[in-house]
Amino acid sequence: MSASRRTIAWLRGDLRVDDNPALATALERGTDGCTAVYLIDDAFWSRHHWGPARRGMNLRAVAAMRAGLAEAGIDLRVLTTASNPAEEVIAEACRLLGATEVHVNREFGVDELRRDERVAIRLADANVDLRRHHDQTILPVEEIRSGAGTPYTVFTPFKRKWIALLGEAGIPAPLDPPRTSDPPLKTSPPLADEIDLDTALRDVPESAFEAGEAEPHRRLEAFLDGPVERYHDDRDPPSLDGTSTISPWLACGSISPRRILMVLTRRFGPDPAAWAKGPSTWLSELIWREFYRHVMDGIPKLSMDRPLHGWTDRVRWRDDEAGFTAWCDGRTGIAIVDAGMRQLAATGWMHNRVRMITATFLAKHLLIDWRRGERFFMHQLVDGDFPSNNGGWQWAASTGTDAAPYFRIFNPDRQAERFDPEATYIRRWIPEYDGPGSMKPIVDLKAARVRAIETFKTAKNG
Ligand SMILES: Cc1cc2nc3c(=O)[nH]c(=O)nc-3n(C[C@H](O)[C@H](O)[C@H](O)COP(=O)(O)OP(=O)(O)OC[C@H]3O[C@@H](n4cnc5c(N)ncnc54)[C@H](O)[C@@H]3O)c2cc1C
């Protein structure tokens, strides 16, 4: 006979019932009841520059998950840190529910780890156990180390190790969603919602990205039904629907990367080394996502606004408010940059190639501190994901892992000629575009390139 016990599953970046280790364990161990809770933490979100698109995606995903959990007889309560910090809110929920265990899926980033540590200490005072589960990645990337025992800072050897570990451990089996309980699991004494979700949802902007668990699976299947075969070629031209567009759901945890890998292996076989170029390139992108979480975990300064390469702290970034505003507004006069920034403003999403071009333009041609761009992206993106965003920005600014060498600078016009030769993407976002030379750039690309190289060289020689 197992002991009678009440548990809490505290949901955060894991808004799904499928393959959710914290939820599954809380349910299994909550022999006398399990309640799911979600905390609206406005201050935390603001500190991490989450904008309306990202907040809206999360709140809608919470609503979808509440419906999914209700079908399984599990209550989801929405709490808030408006008056009390997270540790007090969770401790009070435990007191009201008589819960002795709280299960969470581990999140990456220093603030997240510190918050969980504070919660663990506070709960321990009340004889409640905070149990942390591995979740956000396919493999436990926080445990991966190089031969020298250090975290990897270059992608290719990390990927090699990752593939080898996958071969040794086998494809991790995703956990099935909870089955309907009959009678429903008890959650008495009741814990009330502190925020009315329907009211909160009225304030979030419309979005073309339908929150919940069904849509990412639909997109995944549609992608695997065809586009994945040409992914290695089609992922670069931004006018094509050549990528999966699954990132918003991965960011809020509505689909699990382990489930994705399982679906991939069912389609293409158990050994990724034997896959065709398309699916194998796509897997590499999922491994990039794992890599950025690996470095963020192993090198804490990355989540403290610091570059990986210390010398780049000496770069004298320009103070150029007009340039920054023009970039944000998509009015730099460089067609591909403006098209990308307008896509971002209109949809909350931007094609990867164009993220690379717009980020490089800000950090190199305008020589504006990459952290300003990183924050702006985070505020605008519906798929805002701290490790991937930081990794992408540090790559573009030549300050981070696998960084583009500072003297190799994308020319945005050449990039447009190569990846958008008919200006199809540019015209979609800038209807008034009238061909090369029709816009007035705010910088001379050649001179700006030389200025960036000289500035970086001075910093490096430092
Ligand atoms: C400056 C910059 C900022 C970025 N900010 C974010 C961000 O906030 N959130 C985010 O999810 N991605 C970010 N990326 C990575 C990438 O642009 C997006 O993941 C991708 O465009 C999402 O589209 P998709 O789902 O169609 O990707 P697909 O090409 O279908 O790839 C599948 C998945 O692999 C992962 N992935 C793909 N490329 C990368 C990459 N370069 N780095 C890490 N993971 C990757 C994503 O989870 C993506 O959903 C950024 C890249 C750059 C250059």
The ligand as an ORCA input file, in Angstrom:
! r2SCAN-3c Opt
* xyz 0 1
  C      19.056     36.523    -33.658
  C      18.265     35.248    -33.494
  C      17.291     35.155    -32.503
  C      16.568     33.967    -32.333
  N      15.619     33.908    -31.337
  C      14.923     32.756    -31.146
  C      13.948     32.653    -30.117
  O      13.724     33.576    -29.337
  N      13.248     31.485    -30.026
  C      13.477     30.419    -30.852
  O      12.812     29.382    -30.703
  N      14.426     30.482    -31.799
  C      15.149     31.604    -31.991
  N      16.077     31.666    -32.989
  C      16.366     30.458    -33.769
  C      15.524     30.268    -35.043
  O      15.500     31.449    -35.774
  C      14.088     29.815    -34.761
  O      14.091     28.733    -33.866
  C      13.401     29.367    -36.048
  O      13.367     30.418    -36.977
  C      11.984     28.915    -35.737
  O      11.316     28.553    -36.904
  P      10.856     27.054    -37.165
  O      10.122     26.545    -35.985
  O      10.170     27.042    -38.471
  O      12.257     26.312    -37.252
  P      12.712     24.990    -37.999
  O      13.712     25.387    -39.008
  O      11.582     24.163    -38.435
  O      13.511     24.240    -36.830
  C      12.847     23.399    -35.866
  C      13.135     23.853    -34.468
  O      14.531     23.766    -34.199
  C      14.905     24.832    -33.320
  N      15.853     25.711    -34.003
  C      15.934     25.967    -35.324
  N      16.956     26.811    -35.570
  C      17.512     27.105    -34.385
  C      18.601     27.918    -33.989
  N      19.350     28.612    -34.867
  N      18.889     28.008    -32.676
  C      18.171     27.311    -31.767
  N      17.127     26.516    -32.084
  C      16.811     26.416    -33.379
  C      13.651     25.609    -32.988
  O      13.119     25.121    -31.792
  C      12.755     25.291    -34.177
  O      11.381     25.429    -33.894
  C      16.821     32.856    -33.171
  C      17.806     32.958    -34.167
  C      18.509     34.142    -34.333
  C      19.552     34.231    -35.420
*
